[in-house]
Amino acid sequence: MTNKIKKNIFWLILLVAGSAWILSNNLDKQKYHKIQGSIFGTIYAITYQYDKDIQPDVTKELDRIDLSLSPFKEQSIISKVNRNEEVELDTLFTNVFKRAQEISKISDGAFDITVAPLVNAWGFGFKKGEFPDSLIVDSLLQYIGYEKIALEKGKIIKENPEIILDCSAIAKGYAVDVIGDLLESKGIKNYMIDIGGEILTKGKNSKGDSWRIGINKPSDDPLSNNQELELIVKIENKALATSGNYRNYYVKDGKKYAHTISPKTGYPVQHSILSSTVLANDCMTADALATAFMVVGLDEAKAILQKVPHVEACFIYTEETSGEYKTFLTEGFKTFVAN
């Protein structure tokens, strides 16, 4: 190799290294931005490091999800499925449906998107019912069961046309994942996405540290006035979702009825878990499992955790004898708790 060639190679390497340093330095200097909005009857907030406004792209994606999975929109895909109309299912719907069925099997039916008629009947769904008696509950149970629906050749097959679906307990988490994919496609390496408390993080925050997420104490708080924290977790490259019965409930004849409905009994759950927080690699899984754990209670939730790898959980519950708040954390979850 001649000296001239050696010099050319040297300068080429220097040029590549210099370009990489400049690119890295410019990325480090990019400011963090925050955008906010509303979707799915809740609010979202996205903090990200990038030199452009991504709000229009985010809005477009969220509207696309809404038109696929919102039971509140008459022209959405899920609404047409519920009315037994001919409809072409998109990848958003099919991705959620398949994962919902998987979580249903893992949880032995504790998570079930066919629970919609019961949720509506108890006044917590997309159609407001009146307080149901035992006859109404029993009559609706015949339409409940994840094994009564299937996805075949691009169509939803139902055992009974009266079966309707509601993906509210998984769709928000999936929306977070979809927005995460959008940010990834733009090369954004540091961000936190929060849609109604379902969260996905990547990289570092503006201080160069892990993202810090607070988990609220589960005191009865329908107006969300109480923001007292039980603990704070530090996470990066993880998804987090929390489900609880301390905000969405009502009291009738002196008895509290929470929004988590058991697909097996047909009634609002009555057990010691007040809130369930799940850490997973994707927010769709975290969202669905957080709901499933609220349905089954503490002991069964611990058993389900043994079936799902790369998932950690925190349960806040009431101790049976004293009525005091207690906290159960998996060993893996403990490693994320901030001092």
Phi, psi and omega in degrees: 000128183285161179299325181297317179295318179301318180295319180297318178296318180301313181292327177295314178299318180296320180295316180297315180297319180295319179297318179296321180294318179296317180297316180295319181294320179294322179296318180297329184274351179297136181283156173272136180239158177227129175239150182222159177184190179231145179196150177057029180074016179219186180247156175232155176216131181232122175251130186207156178255110184192160184259011180227159176278122182255005184305314181300320180292320178296314180301318180299316181292317181295322177296324179295319178294318180301318182287346177265315195243358182276119177284353178276345180261124184298327184264009178288160180297316183293327177294321178292323175298317181295331178270005179061035177270156173291125182208142177274120181283134177267175182293331178298310180296312184293323178298315180292317181300313182296317180291324178299318179295323178295315179294325176300317179292316180300321184266009181055042174085004177294322172263128187202116182282357175272003182287358185310315181301323180288318179299318177297316183298325181275000174089017182246003187255202182275352171231118186281115177263177175261165183305115187277149172267179185296328179294318179295315179301313180298321181292329181280333183300336180293342181260006184254137176147117183297335180284354180268003178228154180206158175253113183227122177052043176078013180229151175271123179256128181245143173292328181223132182296344180282351179291131176232156186245149174216115183260020185301331183275006179220337187293322179297317178299319179294321178301320177300316179296320180296317178293325174300317177297322178299313180295321178299320182295338178267002179080015180283125187256341182233117181196160169224127180248129180228113175241104178058032178094354173267130196228143171227133180238154175213137176067221187241162174276184186295343178266005180077018182245172175295153178291137182252125183237128179269141175250119186289151168293136186274058175274147182305119190204071183297336181263003179059035178280330183272117181245024179294135185263141173277317177197169179236136176246149177247118185223153169213142182060037180220157175249149181222137177219144180232136174236140181204161180252019186262000178238316183260092181202171170216164181244129179226127181054038176080003181244138181273133177238116183265165189282347179280113183254132177283123178294343183271318181267332183088002183244157173303141184292146179227086176213188194279339183290127178262325176209149182231120178244131185236134172253130180211177180281337176227150187283333178298316178294315180300317182298310183294317181292324178301320177291315180302318181295325177295327182287317191274335184094175193297308186296314180292326178298317178299321180293319179297323180302332179290343183268346188241111179287156176063028178234131177237157185213156174229123179244128173255125187217169178261133177288131191300316186280316184267338184076008181281154175291135174231157180231130173247128178234134172295158182300322179293324180295324182302330183289345180263351183287129179283143178291000000 
